[in-house]
Amino acid sequence: MDRSIPVALSARHVHLSKEHVEALFGPGHALTALADLSQPGQFACRETVDVVGPKRTLPGVRVLGPARGQSQVELSVTDGVVLGLQVPVRLSGDLKGSPGCHLIGPRGAVKLPEGCIVAMRHIHMTPEDASRLGLADKQKVYVHFPGSRGVVFDQVVVRVSKDFRTELHLDTDEGNAASVRNGERGEVLASLCRDACGQAGCPIAPAIQDGQGRPFCGFTDGRLTIR
């Protein structure tokens, strides 16, 4: 079975509520599409904002549309260091208790009391692909990228919807760490033991649940490695 899916790297960006669109760009302003994104109905906007943290500012951060119910700033860990923020890893929309920032646009500024996150690595997946791969919504899986800087990404959340196109989303820090580029393909593994190792008679494998990161033989016995 072909378990490979394409990857899209996500640079820092901002989602805005309709209220904040008007506060930053003027009353009655509507976001203007610059380019369609890979996920249906999503687009990069002509509009940009400056994101201001306690230490520094990230200028010209792209706004993505359409407008949402709550504003959200998606950053990499590196961006958080630059801004001077301790940014938590969260699923999109899980903003409670996250740090805030200031957003500056051409017609105004907004103070966000919360809303800055590092997006948890995740897969947008169609119901058809989820059924084919035997995966369920909110299940955690691994994604393997081979190569000179090959890596297995752990704790990848599957999100299933008929409105999605199947695609792994990583941020720029994650992509750079593995020398992965947009459009490359990674292999989805529900279980390292079952789908990647194949070690016959392994005493550990029967106790491992799909999506579970530990224990794993590669961390407990140096003689055993992933094929």
C-alpha positions in Angstrom: 0.0 0.0 0.0 1.2 3.5 -0.8 1.3 5.4 2.5 3.0 8.5 1.1 1.4 12.0 1.3 2.6 15.4 0.2 4.0 18.0 2.6 3.3 21.7 2.7 5.6 24.0 4.7 3.8 26.8 6.6 5.7 30.0 7.2 4.6 32.4 10.0 1.1 33.9 9.2 -1.9 35.5 10.8 -5.6 34.7 10.8 -7.8 37.7 11.6 -11.4 38.1 12.8 -13.6 40.4 10.8 -13.5 42.9 13.7 -9.7 43.0 13.6 -9.6 43.2 9.8 -11.5 46.4 10.0 -9.5 47.7 13.0 -6.2 47.1 11.1 -7.2 48.0 7.6 -10.1 50.4 7.9 -13.9 50.2 8.4 -15.6 48.0 5.8 -12.4 46.5 4.6 -12.5 42.9 3.2 -9.5 40.7 2.8 -8.2 40.5 -0.8 -6.9 37.2 -2.2 -3.4 37.1 -3.6 -3.0 33.4 -4.2 -5.0 30.3 -3.4 -3.5 27.9 -0.9 -3.5 24.1 -1.2 -6.4 23.6 1.1 -9.8 24.3 -0.6 -11.2 27.8 0.2 -8.0 29.0 1.9 -6.0 31.9 0.4 -3.0 34.1 1.0 -4.0 37.8 1.2 -2.4 40.9 -0.1 -2.7 42.3 3.4 0.2 42.0 5.8 0.7 43.1 9.4 3.6 43.7 11.8 3.7 41.3 14.8 5.1 43.0 17.9 6.5 41.1 20.9 8.3 42.1 24.0 11.7 42.0 22.4 11.4 42.6 18.6 9.0 43.0 15.7 8.3 40.6 12.8 7.4 43.0 9.9 5.2 42.1 7.0 3.6 38.9 8.2 1.2 37.5 5.7 -2.5 37.4 6.5 -4.4 34.3 5.4 -8.1 34.3 4.5 -11.0 34.0 4.9 -11.6 35.9 8.1 -12.1 33.7 11.2 -14.1 33.9 14.4 -10.9 34.6 16.5 -7.6 36.1 15.5 -4.6 33.7 15.7 -0.9 34.2 15.0 1.0 31.0 13.9 4.7 31.1 14.5 7.7 28.9 14.5 9.7 28.3 17.7 12.4 30.5 16.2 9.9 33.3 15.6 8.9 33.1 19.3 12.5 33.5 20.4 12.9 36.6 18.1 9.7 38.1 19.5 10.6 37.2 23.1 7.6 34.9 23.6 7.3 31.4 25.1 4.9 30.1 22.4 3.1 26.8 23.1 2.6 24.0 20.6 -1.2 23.8 20.0 -3.7 22.7 17.5 -5.3 25.6 15.5 -8.0 27.3 17.5 -6.7 26.1 20.9 -5.6 29.5 22.1 -6.6 29.7 25.8 -3.6 30.7 27.9 -1.4 31.3 25.0 0.7 34.5 24.9 -0.6 37.6 23.1 1.1 40.3 21.0 0.3 43.6 19.2 -0.6 43.6 15.5 0.0 46.8 13.5 -1.7 47.5 10.2 -1.8 50.5 7.9 -5.0 51.9 9.5 -4.7 50.9 13.2 -3.3 48.5 15.8 -4.8 45.6 17.8 -3.7 44.2 21.1 -4.2 40.4 21.3 -4.4 39.2 24.9 -3.8 35.6 23.6 -3.5 33.9 20.3 0.2 33.2 19.5 0.9 29.5 19.0 3.2 27.1 17.2 0.9 24.9 15.2 1.1 21.2 16.2 2.3 19.2 13.2 -0.8 17.7 11.6 -2.3 16.1 8.5 -5.3 17.3 6.7 -6.9 14.2 5.3 -9.9 13.3 3.2 -12.3 10.6 4.5 -11.3 8.4 1.6 -7.6 8.5 2.3 -8.3 8.0 6.1 -10.3 4.9 5.3 -7.6 3.6 2.9 -4.9 4.1 5.4 -7.0 2.8 8.4 -6.8 6.1 10.3 -9.3 8.1 12.3 -9.8 11.8 13.1 -7.5 13.0 15.9 -5.4 9.9 15.8 -1.7 10.5 16.3 0.7 9.0 13.7 4.4 9.1 12.6 5.6 10.5 9.2 8.9 9.3 7.9 11.1 11.3 5.5 14.2 9.5 4.1 17.4 11.1 3.0 20.7 12.5 4.3 18.8 14.2 7.1 16.1 11.7 7.3 13.7 11.9 10.2 10.6 10.4 11.7 8.1 13.0 12.9 6.3 11.9 16.0 2.9 13.0 17.4 1.4 14.0 14.1 -2.3 14.6 14.5 -4.7 13.4 11.8 -7.6 15.7 11.0 -10.2 14.2 8.7 -12.8 16.2 6.8 -14.5 16.1 3.4 -13.4 19.8 3.0 -9.7 18.9 3.2 -7.1 17.9 0.7 -4.7 15.2 2.0 -1.5 17.0 3.0 1.0 17.1 5.9 1.6 20.5 7.4 5.0 21.3 9.0 6.4 24.7 10.0 9.6 26.1 8.6 11.7 25.0 11.6 10.6 21.4 11.1 11.0 21.5 7.3 14.5 22.9 7.6 15.6 20.4 10.2 14.8 17.5 7.8 15.7 19.4 4.5 12.1 18.9 3.4 10.6 21.1 0.7 7.1 21.8 -0.4 5.6 19.0 -2.5 7.9 16.2 -1.2 6.3 13.1 0.1 6.5 11.5 3.5 5.3 8.0 4.6 2.5 7.9 7.1 3.1 5.2 9.8 0.5 4.3 12.3 2.9 2.1 14.2 6.7 2.1 14.0 6.8 -1.5 15.1 4.3 -2.8 12.6 4.8 -0.5 9.7 8.5 0.3 9.8 10.5 -2.2 11.8 9.2 -5.7 11.0 11.6 -7.3 13.6 10.4 -10.9 13.9 9.6 -12.1 17.4 10.0 -8.7 19.1 8.9 -8.9 22.7 8.1 -5.1 22.9 5.8 -4.8 19.8 2.7 -6.5 21.3 2.5 -3.8 24.0 2.7 -0.8 21.6 -0.4 1.1 20.7 -0.7 3.0 17.4 0.7 6.5 17.7 2.5 5.8 20.9 6.0 7.2 21.0 7.5 5.1 23.8 8.8 2.5 24.4 10.5 1.7 21.1 13.3 -0.7 20.5 15.5 1.9 18.8 15.7 3.7 22.1 16.2 0.7 24.3 18.5 -1.6 22.2 21.1 -0.2 19.9 21.3 -3.4 17.9 17.8 -2.9 16.5 17.1 -0.2 14.0 14.3 0.9 11.6 14.7 -0.5 8.1 
